[in-house]
Amino acid sequence: MGIDESVERVIPLPCEQVAAYAMDWRHDAEWTQGIRTAQLTRQADAGGFGVGAEVTRTAYFLSKRIDYVLRVAAFQPPRLLDMVSVAGPLPMHVTYTFDALPGGGTLARIRVRGDASGLYRLAGPMMGRKVRSSLVKDLQDLERQVSRRAGG
């Protein structure tokens, strides 16, 4: 069973500011549902965070602890961060995009694609709904965190 969920939200803050916060793995646990820890476990080939870097996340989903590793497949700040899982219980692909809007706001989008096979296949349709509701909350929390840092 495949999952393909996408959500978007207009955030009334500059694109560079929203993207810089969201693309920094050190903030993952502050705005991404279920994530307890995130750690850069492999640097990009050019050093630091970028294409080839790997972030290990510990999360809780459907009351289960999940440890997984996401590898950066594309990194084009402030527009795109694309990551694929290279270790974990289910294959997934997470894409974050940020578009500047006239007037200074940002259209933020998150898309999660995955293969809910094995244990997660039993959760079936419920899993897609849970992913979608988590993504909606992620973007609400992203706006709240970036607004707080901006002093608004």
MIDREN-453341 format. One record per residue (C-alpha): x negated, y negated, z negated; chain; residue number from 0. Coordinates in pm, 1 decimal, decimal comma, padded with zeros to 6 digits. Each point is the difference from the previous one (the first is absolute). Layout:
MIDREN-453341
ATOM X Y Z A NUM
...
END
This chain:
MIDREN-453341
ATOM 00000,0 00000,0 00000,0 A 0
ATOM -00149,9 -00331,1 00101,7 A 1
ATOM 00024,6 -00329,9 -00183,0 A 2
ATOM -00011,2 -00327,5 00190,5 A 3
ATOM 00108,0 -00295,4 -00211,1 A 4
ATOM -00060,4 -00365,2 00069,7 A 5
ATOM 00092,6 -00311,6 -00197,9 A 6
ATOM -00068,1 -00369,3 00044,1 A 7
ATOM 00038,9 -00316,6 -00205,1 A 8
ATOM -00052,9 -00368,9 00060,3 A 9
ATOM -00232,5 -00133,6 -00269,6 A 10
ATOM -00006,8 -00382,3 -00022,0 A 11
ATOM -00377,4 -00018,8 -00038,5 A 12
ATOM -00288,1 -00032,2 00251,0 A 13
ATOM -00083,6 00316,8 00191,8 A 14
ATOM -00369,9 -00010,5 -00090,0 A 15
ATOM 00084,9 -00017,6 -00369,9 A 16
ATOM 00254,4 00286,5 00009,6 A 17
ATOM -00220,3 00223,1 00216,4 A 18
ATOM -00316,0 -00062,9 -00204,6 A 19
ATOM 00177,5 00115,0 -00316,7 A 20
ATOM 00178,9 00297,3 00159,8 A 21
ATOM -00308,3 00125,7 00185,6 A 22
ATOM -00216,2 00000,3 -00314,0 A 23
ATOM 00011,4 00354,7 -00139,5 A 24
ATOM -00076,8 -00136,3 -00348,2 A 25
ATOM 00358,1 -00135,9 -00010,8 A 26
ATOM 00173,8 00323,9 00110,1 A 27
ATOM 00122,1 00093,8 -00349,0 A 28
ATOM 00141,3 -00351,3 -00054,0 A 29
ATOM 00253,0 00010,6 00283,7 A 30
ATOM 00024,8 00349,5 00149,2 A 31
ATOM 00261,2 00226,1 -00160,5 A 32
ATOM -00127,0 00297,9 -00193,3 A 33
ATOM -00370,7 -00076,4 00037,3 A 34
ATOM -00181,9 00015,4 -00331,9 A 35
ATOM -00357,2 -00029,4 00128,5 A 36
ATOM -00181,8 -00075,7 00323,5 A 37
ATOM -00372,2 00032,8 00051,2 A 38
ATOM -00226,5 -00061,4 00297,7 A 39
ATOM -00167,1 00340,8 00030,5 A 40
ATOM -00171,8 -00050,5 00336,4 A 41
ATOM -00118,5 -00325,2 00149,8 A 42
ATOM 00050,6 -00091,8 00362,8 A 43
ATOM -00285,8 00080,8 00235,0 A 44
ATOM -00093,1 -00369,8 -00007,4 A 45
ATOM 00034,6 -00005,1 -00381,5 A 46
ATOM 00285,2 -00115,9 -00222,7 A 47
ATOM 00360,4 00036,9 00110,9 A 48
ATOM 00082,1 00048,7 00367,6 A 49
ATOM 00033,6 00270,0 00264,0 A 50
ATOM -00121,9 00330,8 -00143,7 A 51
ATOM 00036,6 -00103,5 -00365,3 A 52
ATOM 00196,1 00235,3 -00225,0 A 53
ATOM 00221,5 -00089,5 -00294,7 A 54
ATOM 00098,9 00270,0 -00248,7 A 55
ATOM 00337,0 -00063,7 -00159,4 A 56
ATOM 00172,7 00169,1 -00289,8 A 57
ATOM 00375,4 -00041,4 00019,5 A 58
ATOM 00320,3 00144,5 -00133,8 A 59
ATOM 00277,0 00087,7 00243,9 A 60
ATOM 00316,1 00192,8 -00088,0 A 61
ATOM -00150,4 00045,7 -00350,6 A 62
ATOM -00307,2 00178,7 00134,6 A 63
ATOM -00360,4 -00117,6 -00017,8 A 64
ATOM -00150,6 -00034,5 00344,8 A 65
ATOM -00368,2 -00062,4 00069,7 A 66
ATOM -00076,0 -00095,2 00357,5 A 67
ATOM -00264,1 -00167,5 00212,4 A 68
ATOM 00078,8 -00254,1 00271,0 A 69
ATOM -00259,2 -00079,3 00267,5 A 70
ATOM 00010,2 -00337,7 00174,1 A 71
ATOM 00069,5 00061,4 00370,1 A 72
ATOM 00043,8 -00365,9 00101,0 A 73
ATOM -00080,9 -00320,3 -00187,0 A 74
ATOM 00071,1 -00334,1 00164,4 A 75
ATOM 00057,1 -00258,2 -00274,8 A 76
ATOM 00230,3 -00179,5 -00042,2 A 77
ATOM 00216,6 00190,8 00250,4 A 78
ATOM -00039,1 00377,2 -00047,4 A 79
ATOM -00106,8 00270,8 -00242,6 A 80
ATOM 00058,9 00355,2 00120,8 A 81
ATOM -00087,8 00300,7 -00216,3 A 82
ATOM 00033,5 00376,7 00036,2 A 83
ATOM -00017,1 00261,1 -00272,2 A 84
ATOM -00302,0 00227,8 00010,4 A 85
ATOM 00071,6 00182,2 -00327,4 A 86
ATOM 00319,0 00054,0 -00195,5 A 87
ATOM 00318,2 00202,7 -00013,9 A 88
ATOM 00154,2 -00130,3 00323,0 A 89
ATOM -00133,1 -00159,8 00316,8 A 90
ATOM 00094,7 -00366,8 00021,4 A 91
ATOM -00070,8 -00313,3 00195,8 A 92
ATOM 00050,7 -00343,1 -00161,5 A 93
ATOM 00000,0 -00321,3 00204,6 A 94
ATOM 00014,5 -00351,7 -00142,8 A 95
ATOM 00052,3 -00293,2 00238,4 A 96
ATOM 00021,8 -00371,0 -00071,7 A 97
ATOM 00120,0 -00262,5 00246,9 A 98
ATOM -00017,8 -00374,5 -00058,6 A 99
ATOM 00336,1 -00170,7 00042,4 A 100
ATOM 00065,2 -00358,2 00108,5 A 101
ATOM 00016,7 -00209,2 -00313,6 A 102
ATOM -00270,3 00194,6 -00181,4 A 103
ATOM 00177,1 00317,5 -00111,5 A 104
ATOM -00096,0 00362,5 00063,2 A 105
ATOM 00191,4 00291,4 00147,5 A 106
ATOM -00139,6 00295,6 -00196,8 A 107
ATOM 00066,7 00356,1 00117,1 A 108
ATOM -00083,7 00343,0 -00137,1 A 109
ATOM 00049,7 00320,9 00197,3 A 110
ATOM -00054,2 00345,5 -00148,0 A 111
ATOM -00001,5 00311,6 00212,7 A 112
ATOM -00057,8 00344,4 -00138,5 A 113
ATOM 00062,5 00368,5 00021,5 A 114
ATOM 00215,9 00113,0 -00290,6 A 115
ATOM -00081,2 00366,8 00030,2 A 116
ATOM -00064,5 00262,0 -00266,5 A 117
ATOM 00125,8 -00099,1 -00343,9 A 118
ATOM 00122,4 -00337,6 00120,3 A 119
ATOM 00214,9 00153,9 00274,6 A 120
ATOM 00248,6 00097,4 -00270,9 A 121
ATOM 00049,8 -00366,6 -00085,4 A 122
ATOM 00094,0 -00058,9 00365,7 A 123
ATOM 00227,1 -00298,7 00058,8 A 124
ATOM -00039,1 -00123,3 -00358,2 A 125
ATOM -00370,2 -00053,4 00061,3 A 126
ATOM 00055,6 -00240,9 00288,6 A 127
ATOM 00244,3 -00205,0 -00208,0 A 128
ATOM -00242,2 -00005,9 -00294,7 A 129
ATOM -00288,1 -00112,8 00223,9 A 130
ATOM 00215,6 -00276,1 00149,4 A 131
ATOM 00117,1 -00130,5 -00339,3 A 132
ATOM -00360,2 00005,8 -00126,7 A 133
ATOM -00116,7 -00199,7 00302,0 A 134
ATOM 00272,6 -00261,0 -00052,0 A 135
ATOM -00112,8 -00037,5 -00362,4 A 136
ATOM -00366,6 -00014,7 00113,6 A 137
ATOM 00069,1 -00307,4 00212,7 A 138
ATOM 00199,5 -00166,1 -00279,4 A 139
ATOM -00289,6 00061,5 -00238,7 A 140
ATOM -00252,2 -00117,8 00259,3 A 141
ATOM 00185,2 -00331,5 00028,8 A 142
ATOM 00020,1 -00032,4 -00379,4 A 143
ATOM -00371,5 00072,8 -00051,0 A 144
ATOM -00122,2 -00232,7 00275,1 A 145
ATOM 00237,7 -00277,1 -00118,5 A 146
ATOM -00130,0 00040,2 -00354,8 A 147
ATOM -00361,0 -00031,9 00119,3 A 148
ATOM 00093,5 -00303,8 00207,0 A 149
ATOM 00144,4 -00162,9 -00310,0 A 150
ATOM 00356,4 00012,9 00134,3 A 151
END
